[in-house]
Amino acid sequence: MATVTQTDITAIQNYAGTFDKKIITQIVNGLDIAKDLTVRRNLTAPVTLPKFSAEDGFRPVDTSIEEPDGSSGTFGVRKLIPRTGMKILKIVPEDLRGTFLSEGLDPNAKEYPAGFAQYFWEAQIKKLQAEINNNSFYGVDSFDITAFDAGTAYNVDQKVQYNKSFYKVVTATSAGQTPDTHPAKFKKINNSSVAKGLGTIIAEEYSTLPARNKITTGALDNTNGFDKITGFYTSLPEEIRPLGGEFKVSQSTYDKYMLSALNKFTNGTSLLQVPGKPGASVYGSDGKWIIKPCTWMAGSGRIIATLDGNLQMGTDQTSAFSSIGNIVPFLHGYKAIMKMILAFQIADLEVLFVNDQA
């Protein structure tokens, strides 16, 4: 069996002269989603998020009535279900032989050279955090993905498990077409198949949400973004608006709001800034509602308005997103694994308000 090079050295293998000893690592988003949601740590088993709603019952005094008018209240439950994700790495120092990084590389080295190892692990940790951050919003639960059936013709957006990986169909298939025979028709989605994301949960719950929780905006652009978001705010129920919270949006939606505001206010955006708080205040909310751009919502036109603490992320410990787990030596190096628990949930749909964009 041919040996697979774990670190692509094409760009540096035939070097003339010298290389800068400082290696520039890829710029990626960090695990911003853990900063934007309420993080529930020590999640190792499903946790029920109970909610109690009291019912109406106030009425004029009548001494002949001794029973309540209906029930006193009802319980509702939503579950935060942990899923475990992993990234496996194979460390083969000999891959770097013949490059400027091999200076001082012992023939029996078990680890990458000191001038590279630090950058390698920093880059791997940052990339893992970015994979989670950028794939969680539309994430799906691998438990919901069925095994590939050779006798089935799949439609666009259907998902299958094939040969231990997960795929989304991007072009309709005929029966018998697989990710091996027709790779252009399938997209590997392993990194978005660990846990069901907030975007997926909202899409599944959208049809069952009360009408007051679904606010029509249509598409936002650089000319209407300000009016659309302020209109969204004034469409919130009157008892909700004074409580305050956040409008979570993608960076693109945030930019459209701000650029649209520039067209309305000749004195710039100072009117919209809220001292001491990130992002901008939603106009008309007296600083109680903040519009917050979220990197993990990239590509989405969804506006999510809710109270603090309602959007939850579960994990065992956040340090798991930047630590190395089990290490297994083999003849030419070692294998390492990074594992972490991940889960997302909306605690209370009653105070979740979304627009009609996915």
Secondary structure, 3 states (H helix, E strand, C coil): CCCCCCCCCCCCCCCCCCCCCCCCCCCCCCCCHHHHCEEECCCCCCEEEEEEEECCCCCCCCCCCCCCCCCCEEEEEEEECCEEEEEEEEECHHHHCCCHHHCCCCCCCCCCCHHHHHHHHHHHHHHHHHHHHHHCCCCCCHHHCEECCCCCCCCCCCEEEECCEEEEECCCCCCCCCCCCCHHHEEECHHHCCCCCHHHHHHHHHHHCCHHHEECCCCCCCCCHHHHHHHHHHHCCCCCHHHCEEEEECHHHHHHHHHHHHHHCCCCCHHHECCCCCCEECCCCCCCEEEEECHHHCCCCCCEEECCCCEEEECCCHHHHHCCCCEEEECCEEEEEEEEEEEEEECCHHHEEEECCC
